[in-house]
Structure formats: C-alpha cells, structure tokens
Amino acid sequence: MQDGHIAQVAGSNDDKRNVVQASSTKFHRILTTRSPALLLSLVMYQAHTLYLFTRSDFKTMIYPMTFFGLSAALSPVIFTPSHSPHASEVFSRAILVPTWIWLNLLPFCIANQRHADAVKEDALNKPWRPIPAGRMTSKEAGVLVQCLYPLVWLLSIFLGGGTEAFQLIVQGIAYNDFGGGDANPFIRNAINAGGYLSFQLGALSAATATQSKFNLPTLLRFGIPEPASPSGSSVEFSARGKIWFLLLAVLFFTTVHIQDLPDQDGDAKRQRRTFPLVFGDAPARWTLAAVMTVWSLATPWFWSLGWKSYLAPLGLGLFVVLRTLMFRDEKQDRLTFKIWNGWVIAVYLLPLVKSLSEA
C-alpha cells in the first residue's frame, strides 16, 4: 500500500515536470518564430496566467471596490459643494476603476502566492494557480513582482491614485515579506484594514482623475487630505466624508478576520497567528457577530437615513451574523465571507443613498 502511494506521488511529480518541460519547449518555439499566431498564443497564455493569480479575488475585492469607487465618486455628500466631481467625468472613467484595482492587486497576489508554504497549500486547495500548475516558478514570480511594483506605481500616477498605489506596495511588502500577516492578529488586521482603505481611496482617485498629494502627512493619514488633479482642478472631501473613511477603516479592522475563519487548518499548519487561532474559534465568531450588528446599525445612522435605508445593511449584516454562529465548517465559512462582501457593498452605497435623498 505504501509502495503504491509512493509510486503514485512519483508519477504525479513526473507529470508536473513533463508539463513544465513541455511549456518551456512551447515558449522556446514561440519566441524563435515570427508567426503572429504563435506570438498571439504566447500573449494570451501569459495574460491568462496573470488572471489566474487574481481569479479568487474578483468577488471579494475587485467587484466590491469598483462599487465603492464609482458610488463614492457619485456621492456629493462626501465632498465639499464647490469641489465635487462631475457625474459625466466619473462615467467616462468607469472602466479605469476596476483596471486600477486589478493592477494594484496583481503584485500583492503574486507575492502572496510565491512562498513555499503557499505553493504547497495551493497545490492541495487551488492547484489551478500559476505556480502549482507549473505555469511559472516561484523564482520567476519573485522577479515579476519586483518589475510590477514600479510599473504599477507609474501607471497609477497616470490613472489617478499614485499615493494609494505606493501605500499598497509598502503594505504588501510588510504583509508578505516581513511576516506582517503571520505574527500578530492585530497587526494582521491593521494591515488588512489599511489595504482596504488604500484600495478604496485609490479606486475613488481613479474614478475622479485625481492624484493625492505625495507627501509624508498624506501617507501617514492614508491619503485623506484633499487630492489635487494633474490638470489643476481638485476634489475636496467634506468633514463628514473624512470621518466616513476613518469609520470604514475601523469597520474593516474589527470585521476583516471573517476571512480567516475558513482558513484555520491551513493557517495553523503555516503557524499564522490569526484571530481565530489566537483567541479561539468561538470568541472570534461572537466578537464578529457583536461588531457586525453594531456596524449594521451605526453606518446608516451616521448618514441620518430613514428606516428603509437600514434594510439592506442590517438585513445582510444579521444574515452574516446568523451564518457565522450557526454554520462552522470550511465550505459554509467561505460562503459567509462572500455574503460579508455583499454587506460591505451595501455599506459602501450609503453615501450615494444619502446624496440621492437630498437631490
């Protein structure tokens, strides 16, 4: 029985080596030919490889952040009356919002997936990811990340959100390369909350064609001071808008460990000190249930909305609370995390609801 298992593993490793060798041969043939069809094949292959690095994050990051960037840009209550972006300009730049988000998410995902422990875990749970699938080696992924950091930053300066892109690079390095995501649950949640806030402000900058002032106070305050556009015009956050961004940062700090609930087995093997592993599964769920209930009531109250505007955030929030407490296996926790992202979108839309009610 043991010999058979060893033979099976050896055969599996041989198959992976054959795939990598075949891919290398294919690339060599493509690179040494002048055939447009083969060159197009190479481009499509590599584009699909980049997509696979971020495939798991469309529903949990790209879609929600796109909703935030566009809805916030169309919410005058976030800005001062004389410095609010025009709706026509926001709609004309709509495609740039998910583009900015994906570009800045890509190097983080590659850096997060290239370490040996991550590759082993992905080989079991997500074998389609580029490194365990043999589409790219960990060393090649490391080189690609170092090339992407300056490239994505320069593109973000051009698109809007250069400061936020720089913040995401710093946060990504701290999280992936210096153990910020492993050593302490509070540091992990703080980096995650800072990352969410940087993505939010970056998406908003892309939607409004603005660049945050690149200076130390802006970096330390997550880009909240007024951003100035390259053309000289500007959008200016209202006092309420600034407080809203700070509230969102605290919201994510206190709820983002919901993403750690389904990953407890893998995190334990990798010796990560996440909130559920440090404080226990039950305390993590009950604290999450408490703060989710508070935020579901506090966020529409902050915008002085009527009772109907409570229905979506409170309904989805309580649904997440019930699922978190009642369903405790990995599959259900992953579904609960996706529903949590739907709740986040409902919270994101509150300033737009407020703006429409005042129109």
N, C-alpha and C positions, 0 to 999 in steps of 0.2 A: 504493500500500500504506500509506504514512504517512498520507495524507489519510483513508483508510478507518478507520485506527486512531484518528485524532483525532475523526472523526465518531462512532465508537463510544463513546469516552470522554465526549464531549459529550452524547451521548444518554443514557449512564449517569448523568451528573450531573443532567440534566434529569429523569430518572426519580426520582432521590433527592429533588430539590426538589419534585416533584409529590407524592411520598409525604408529605413533611413538611407541605406546604400542605394536603393532604387531612386529615392528622391534626389540624392546627390547626383546620380548619373543623369537624371532628367534635367536638373538645373544646369549641369555642365553642357549638356546638349543644347539647351535653350540659349545659354549665354554665348555659345560659339556659333550660333546660327544667325542668319539675317532674316529669317522668316517672321513676318509680322504676326502671324497666327500664334507661333510659339512664344514670341515676346509678350503678346497679349495674355497667353496662358500663364506665363510667369507672374505678370502683374496681378491677374485675378487670383492666383494661388496665394500670393503674399498678402493681398488685400483681405482674403478670407481668413488668413492666419491672424491678422490684426483684429478682425472682427471676433474671432473665437476667444481672444484674450478678454474681451469685454462682453461676451454673449450673456453672461449671467447677470449683468448689471443694467440691462435696458429697463426692466420693470421696476427695479429697486432704486435706480439712480437717474438714468438719462430721462425717462419719461416724467418722473416727479419734478426734477429740476427744470425741465423745459416748461412744465406748467407754471412753476414758480416764476421763472424769468419773464415769461410773457404776461402772466396775470399781474405781477408786481409792476411791470412797466406800464400797464394799462390802469393802474390804480392811483389816481391823483392824490388820495389821502396820504400816500407815503411821501409825497414831495411837497415842497412849498408851492403856493399857487402860481408864482411867476417863473418857476423853474421845473415845470413838469413836461415830460416828453410827449410829442405828438403821436396819436394813435397810428397815423399813416406811416410814420417812420418806423414804429415798432413792428407793424405788419410787414413792411418791406424787408425787415431784417429777421423775420421769424425763423428762417432756415438756419441762420447763423447761431441761434441759441443752442440747439442740440449739437451743432457742429463744434462749438466751443466746449461744451460739456464733454463730448466724446474725446476730443483731442486731449483735454487735460486729465481725463480718466484713464486713457490708454497707458501712459508711462507708469502710473500707480499700479495698475493691474499687472503689467508685465513684471515690475519689481516685486510685487507681492507673490507672484506665481513662480519665480525663478529659483527660489531657495530649495535645497534638497528635501527638507521636510514637506514643503508644499507640493513638490513634484510627486513624492510618494503618496501623499494624501489624495492628490488629484488622479493619480493612476488607479485608485480604487473607486473614487466617487465621481470624478469628472474626467474620464480618460480621453475625451474629445478635445480637451485643452491642448494648445500647440506643443508644449514641452513633453508631456507624457505621450502624446500622439506621434512624436517623432518629427514634427514639422519644424522644430527649432530646438537647439540645445540651450542649456542654462547659461553657458558662456556667451553664446550669441545674443541671448535675451538681455544679459547684462550690458553688452556693448550697445545694443539697440536703445536701452533705457538712457544711457549716457548721451546718446545722439539726440534722443527725443526731448530731453529736458530743455536745452537751449532753443531747439526748433519750435517746440510748442509755446515756449515763452514769447518768442519773437512773433509767432502767428497770433498769439493772444493780444500782444500790444497793438497789432494791426486791426484785429477784430473788435477789440474792447476787452477790458478785464486783465490787463497785464499785471497789475499788482496782485490780484487774486491768483493768477497763474503762478507767480513767484511764491506766494504763500503755500500753495498746494505742493510745489516742489519741496519746500522746506518740511512741510508736514509729512509728505510721503517718505522722505529720507528718514525722518525721525521715527516714523511708524515701521517701515520695512527694514531699514538697515541698522538702526540703533536700538531696536528692541522696544520702542515706544508702545507697540501693540501687544507686547507679551508680559512685561514685568509687573505692571500695576494696573488694576482695573480702573482707577480714577484717571490715571494718565491716558490710558487707552480711550476712555470715554471722552476725555477732554480733547484729544487729537481728532477723534471722530467728529465731535461737535464742531471743532474748528474747521475741519474739512467740509462738513455740510454747509457751514456759514460761508466759506470761501467759494464753494460751488454756487450758492445762492446769489451772492453779490457779483460773481463773475458772469453768471447767466443774465443777471439784470444789466450789467455793463454791456454785454454783447447785444442785448435787445435794444439798448438806448444809445449805442455808438459812443460810449464814454470810456475814458481812461481815468482810473483813480490816480490821485497824486502820489508819485512814488517817493515816499519819504518814511523815516522811521516811525513817527507818530501814527501814520496811516497803517503801517504794517502791524504795529502793536495793537491797534484798535480795529483790526480786521477790515480796513478799507471803509469804515463807516463815514468818515468825513466826506464832504461833497466832492464827487468826481467831476473833473473837467474834461470835456471832449477835445479831440485834436483840432477841431475846427474853431475852437474858442468858445462855443456855447457850452452850457453846463446844465446838469440837473442837480437839484439841491434837495436833500432829504429833510423832511419836517421833523420836529422834535418827536412826534409820535412815531414816525417812521423809524427813527434811530432806536427808540425803545423797543419797537417791534422786532428789529433784527436781534437785539440783545436777548429778548424773550425767546426767540427761536433758538438761539444758541443754548440757553438754559434748558429749553424743551428737549433738544437733542441730547444734551449731556445726561439728562435724567431718564431718557427712554431708549437710547440707542442700543443698550445692552440686550434688547429684544432679539437682535441679530445673533447674539451669542448662545441663545437657548438651544437651537437645533444643532449646534456645532460642539457640544460639550465633550463628546467622546474624542473627536479629533483634536480639540484644544488641549484636553488632558494628556494625550499622547505627545503633543508638542510642548507640553509644560507651559502653556499660556496661563496667565493669571487673570482670567476674565471674571466678571461679576458673579455669574452663577457658580463658578468653580471655587472662588474665594469665600463667598458668603453663603453658598448653598443654593440649590435649585428652588426650593420653596420660598426663601426670603427674596430671591431675585424676582420671582413671579409676583409675590404680594406687593413688593415696593413698586414694581412696574404697574400693577393694577391701580394702586393708590395714585401715583403721579399721572397716569393716563386719565383717570377720572377728573382730577383737578384741572389738567390742561384742556380737556374737552369742554369744561365749563368756563375756564378763565380766558381762553383765546377769543371766543365770540363776545364775552363780556368786555374785554379790552377795547373792542371796536364799537361798543354801545349798540349792538344789533338787537333786533327783535327776536321773539321766541322762535320764529320759523328758521332763522339762521343758525339756531342751535342744533337743528335736527341732524344735519349731516355730520358735523364733528362729534357731537355727543352720541349719536347712534352708532357710528363706526367705532368710536372710542370704546363704548361699552361692549360692543361686539368683540373687539380685540381683548378687552379685559376678561370677558367670559371664556373665550377660547384659550387665553393664556393660563387660566386657572383650571379649566376642565380637561383640555387636551394636552398631554405632556410627552408625546413621542416625537421623534425627529421629523417625520413627514408632516404631522399637524403643525408643529412649530414653524416649519418653513412656510406653510400656507398662512399661518397667523402673521408672520413677518411681512408677507406680501400684502395682506389686508391692512397692516400697520402703515404701509406706504400709501395705500388709498386714504387712510385717515390723515396722513401728512398732507396729501393733495387738498383735502377738504379744508385743512387749516390754512394752507397757502392761499386759498381762494377768498378768505375772509376780507382782506383789504379791498379786493375787487367788488365784493358784495356791498361793502360799506360805501364805496365810491358810486356804485350804481344806485344805491338808495338815496344818495344825496344829489344825483343828477337832475 
